[in-house]
Amino acid sequence: MICLGIESTAHTFGASIIESDLDKTNYEKATCKILSNEKKTYTTTSGGMIPRELSEHHYKHATQIIGQSLDVAKINLKEIDLIAFSQGPGIGNALRVGANTARQLSIKTNKPLIGVNHCVAHLEIGRKLCAAKDPILLYASGANTQIICYENSYYRVFGETLDTGIGNFLDSFGRNLGLGFPAGPILSELYYEGKELIELPYTVKGMDLAFSGLLTAATRKIKEVERRKIRKEDLVYSTMHYAFAMLTEVTERALAHTEKNEIVLGGGVGCSKPLQQMVESMCKDRGAKLFIPPNQVMVDNAAMIGWTGTLMYKAKVKTSINQSMILPKQRTDDIKVTWRK
Ligand code: FE2
């Protein structure tokens, strides 16, 4: 069974070919071969993502990326059995390009269409590639920050950000500090040069988190860096330490509450070594297992859409053209997970 996955929730337009024998076997035994995972990412030197430019970027590259994905996989469009696309959540202008492209291909090839939830797809690709049985997903990306796990036919959100996603928080802090975009890799380098922990706000409300207070306080401290009262490295170390500790605390409480013992990382911030080390240390203390998928499937990618589409297709989920409208505000816990028992 061959699935073309299309991802376009935000800055990345991606296309992937997934080959699986799931139609002939069960989930545990089924293969998930990523034959290709191509993408083009919209970047700016300043000002963040402009929705109109974002859709122009995706429309400009959609045909090329899908063609590249087929070429790399050595697959002909006629050999595709189904077409999966990211239906939500995300930025409307970006989502619309992926949905339109998927609809057109579905009509042209007469192959079924499947709308996939982007956050659920992060969990499913991590679960499969890491062979985790029933993991909690710590999903830390630019726009999304959620702790998700399976309970009674739904992926429940056990904790999430109340304001900005952790990636956007780190990028805003990096921008205020005069770093380029994306700031994450430079911040991680500075983190390891930090020595002293500076006191900053720590905001965990129940199982949820908020980063705006931390951003305001850390940004104010930049003046002290300029006056050479504190070191830039110490401010970066402290800001990231507080943010990651908040995430780790909520993740640990989700482990305790659900009595699960596996964590899988997802999202671009999941690639951050300081975060990985902090979560790993917590897992070690609790006797839980941490799974870190390859970076290419932690950042936004179409392989996870193709794989989740394959799972949904096996469970007889299909999306008619009339049902294929984009869902920019779709929630992780809106989706009935009929493909898991
Ligand atoms: Fe994502």
Boltz pocket constraint, residues with backbone or C-beta under 6 A from the ligand:
constraints:
  - pocket:
      binder: B
      contacts: [[A, 118], [A, 122], [A, 141], [A, 144], [A, 267], [A, 268], [A, 298], [A, 299], [A, 300]]
      max_distance: 6.0
